[in-house]
């Protein structure tokens, strides 16, 4: 029972860390990467569809993303969806392809993005701590039901705390790496 609680807590902490890394990946640096527009939805015959399902998304160079729709008439829909997204990008049609140049970041914008990164990471830490709280609650419930002894509960609580510390350190590492990436010119 204790092993199940620990295993479940670790799996949830891993998911929290993955979610944080996915969120940090959307925060734009000066370089282009195709994952930046993965969440952009295109109006595909009346239904919102992810852009990577209606077009081939590639890197043209370090600062330009290319989007080539599978159907020619989707070119303007893809361009409109990218322009209307919350990314602040200005795409332009170029033949059968939409080019998305990445604007250079100013120092002020870099500092703002650093604040966003810190906020995301704090949310990640809170998520990991919430998993710890839930796991400890399950242990206390098991102790009340006399399924485990006090010594086992105390040892399991210490193990869960060590697990929490490890994943909070991972969150801090991810934050430091993203901040360094943002501040690099």
C-alpha positions as CSV (number, residue, x, y, z in Angstrom):
1,X,0.0,0.0,0.0
2,X,2.8,2.4,0.9
3,X,4.7,1.5,-2.3
4,X,1.5,2.3,-4.3
5,X,1.1,5.7,-2.7
6,X,4.8,6.5,-3.4
7,X,4.6,5.3,-6.9
8,X,1.5,7.2,-7.7
9,X,3.0,10.4,-6.1
10,X,6.1,10.1,-8.2
11,X,4.1,9.6,-11.4
12,X,2.0,12.7,-10.7
13,X,5.2,14.7,-10.0
14,X,6.7,13.5,-13.3
15,X,3.5,14.6,-15.1
16,X,3.7,18.0,-13.3
17,X,7.3,18.4,-14.5
18,X,6.4,17.4,-18.0
19,X,3.6,19.9,-18.0
20,X,6.0,22.6,-16.8
21,X,8.5,21.8,-19.5
22,X,5.8,21.9,-22.2
23,X,4.6,25.3,-20.9
24,X,8.2,26.6,-20.9
25,X,8.6,25.4,-24.4
26,X,5.9,27.8,-25.6
27,X,7.7,30.8,-24.1
28,X,9.4,32.3,-27.1
29,X,13.1,33.0,-27.3
30,X,14.8,34.7,-30.2
31,X,15.2,31.3,-32.0
32,X,12.5,29.7,-34.0
33,X,11.2,26.2,-33.3
34,X,8.2,24.3,-34.7
35,X,6.7,23.6,-31.3
36,X,6.0,27.3,-30.9
37,X,2.9,27.1,-33.1
38,X,1.7,23.6,-32.2
39,X,-1.3,24.9,-30.2
40,X,-2.4,27.2,-33.1
41,X,-5.9,26.1,-34.3
42,X,-6.9,26.5,-38.0
43,X,-10.5,26.7,-39.1
44,X,-10.5,23.5,-41.3
45,X,-13.9,23.3,-42.9
46,X,-15.7,24.7,-39.9
47,X,-13.9,22.7,-37.2
48,X,-10.8,24.0,-35.3
49,X,-7.8,21.7,-36.1
50,X,-4.2,22.0,-34.9
51,X,-2.0,23.5,-37.5
52,X,0.4,20.6,-37.7
53,X,-2.6,18.4,-38.9
54,X,-3.4,20.6,-41.9
55,X,0.1,21.7,-42.8
56,X,3.7,20.7,-42.8
57,X,5.6,22.8,-40.2
58,X,9.3,23.2,-40.8
59,X,12.3,25.4,-39.9
60,X,13.5,27.4,-42.9
61,X,16.4,28.9,-40.9
62,X,17.3,29.8,-37.3
63,X,14.8,32.7,-37.2
64,X,12.1,31.5,-39.7
65,X,9.3,28.9,-39.5
66,X,7.7,27.6,-42.7
67,X,4.2,26.3,-42.9
68,X,3.1,24.5,-46.1
69,X,-0.6,23.5,-46.1
70,X,-1.5,20.1,-47.6
71,X,-4.3,21.9,-49.5
72,X,-3.6,25.1,-51.4
73,X,-6.8,26.8,-50.3
74,X,-5.8,26.4,-46.6
75,X,-2.9,28.9,-47.1
76,X,-4.9,32.0,-46.1
77,X,-6.6,30.1,-43.2
78,X,-3.2,29.1,-41.8
79,X,-1.9,32.6,-42.1
80,X,-5.0,34.1,-40.4
81,X,-4.8,31.5,-37.6
82,X,-1.1,32.4,-36.9
83,X,-1.8,36.1,-37.0
84,X,-4.8,35.8,-34.7
85,X,-2.9,33.6,-32.2
86,X,-1.5,35.2,-29.0
87,X,2.1,34.7,-30.1
88,X,2.6,38.2,-31.6
89,X,3.9,36.8,-34.9
90,X,3.4,38.4,-38.3
91,X,3.3,35.6,-41.0
92,X,3.5,36.3,-44.7
93,X,2.5,34.2,-47.8
94,X,5.4,33.2,-50.1
95,X,4.1,31.1,-53.0
96,X,2.5,28.0,-51.5
97,X,4.1,28.5,-48.1
98,X,3.6,30.8,-45.1
99,X,6.8,32.2,-43.7
100,X,6.9,33.2,-40.0
101,X,9.9,35.4,-39.2
102,X,10.8,35.5,-35.5
103,X,11.3,39.1,-34.4
104,X,14.4,39.8,-32.3
105,X,13.7,40.2,-28.6
106,X,14.4,43.5,-26.8
107,X,16.0,43.6,-23.4
108,X,12.8,44.7,-21.8
109,X,10.8,41.9,-23.5
110,X,13.5,39.4,-22.2
111,X,13.0,40.6,-18.7
112,X,9.2,40.3,-19.0
113,X,9.5,36.8,-20.3
114,X,11.8,35.9,-17.4
115,X,9.0,37.0,-15.0
116,X,6.6,34.7,-16.9
117,X,9.1,31.8,-16.6
118,X,9.4,32.4,-12.9
119,X,5.7,32.4,-12.5
120,X,5.3,29.2,-14.5
121,X,8.0,27.5,-12.4
122,X,6.3,28.6,-9.2
123,X,3.1,27.0,-10.4
124,X,5.1,23.9,-11.1
125,X,6.5,23.9,-7.6
126,X,3.0,24.3,-6.2
127,X,1.8,21.4,-8.3
128,X,4.6,19.2,-6.9
129,X,3.8,20.2,-3.4
130,X,0.1,19.5,-3.9
131,X,1.0,16.0,-4.9
132,X,3.0,15.7,-1.7
133,X,0.1,16.9,0.3
134,X,-2.3,14.4,-1.3
135,X,0.2,11.5,-0.7
136,X,0.7,12.4,2.9
137,X,-3.1,12.7,3.3
138,X,-3.5,9.1,1.9
139,X,-0.8,7.9,4.4
140,X,-2.6,9.6,7.3
141,X,-5.9,8.0,6.2
142,X,-4.2,4.6,6.1
143,X,-2.8,5.2,9.6
144,X,-6.2,6.0,10.9
145,X,-7.7,2.9,9.3
146,X,-4.8,1.0,11.0
147,X,-3.6,-0.3,7.6
148,X,0.0,0.8,8.4
149,X,2.0,1.5,11.5
150,X,3.1,4.9,12.8
151,X,6.8,4.0,12.0
152,X,5.9,3.0,8.4
153,X,3.8,6.2,8.0
154,X,6.7,8.4,9.3
155,X,9.3,6.7,7.0
156,X,7.0,6.9,4.0
157,X,6.4,10.6,4.7
158,X,10.1,11.2,4.8
159,X,10.5,9.4,1.5
160,X,7.8,11.5,-0.1
161,X,9.4,14.6,1.2
162,X,12.7,13.5,-0.4
163,X,10.9,12.9,-3.7
164,X,9.3,16.3,-3.5
165,X,12.7,18.0,-2.9
166,X,14.1,16.1,-5.9
167,X,11.3,17.3,-8.2
168,X,11.4,20.9,-6.9
169,X,15.1,20.9,-7.7
170,X,14.2,19.7,-11.2
171,X,11.8,22.6,-11.6
172,X,14.5,25.0,-10.4
173,X,16.9,23.5,-13.0
174,X,14.4,23.9,-15.8
175,X,13.8,27.6,-14.7
176,X,17.6,28.3,-14.7
177,X,18.0,26.8,-18.1
178,X,15.1,28.7,-19.6
179,X,16.2,32.0,-18.1
180,X,19.7,31.5,-19.5
181,X,18.2,30.7,-22.9
182,X,16.1,33.9,-22.7
183,X,18.9,36.2,-21.7
184,X,21.4,34.9,-24.3
185,X,21.6,37.4,-27.1
